[in-house]
Amino acid sequence: MSDLKKAVSNRIMELCKEKNMTIGLLATSAGVNPSTIYVLIDPTKKTVGLKTVKIICDGFGITLGEFFNAKVFDELEQEMK
């Protein structure tokens, strides 16, 4: 799993815990199938689509800025140097 993929997965799980939401409840709130969220947190899947992250943010009732404003993203190494 890439560092970015792991960070997105960790952030989703952190927000679920913070907002006391299950994956199923988040999926319902975001208007997506639970499998969409499981793809984001599944370590065997390689990519993370920003559009999907935006839909998940809508389900949490937060902005993309709020989603990415987390220490887990600040600690990622730069991909390009």
Buried (B, 14 or more C-beta within 10 A) or exposed (E): BEEBBBBBBBBBEEBBEEBEBEBEBBBBBBEBEBEBBEBBBEEEEEEBEEEBBBBBBBBBEBEEEEBBEBEBBEEEEEEEE
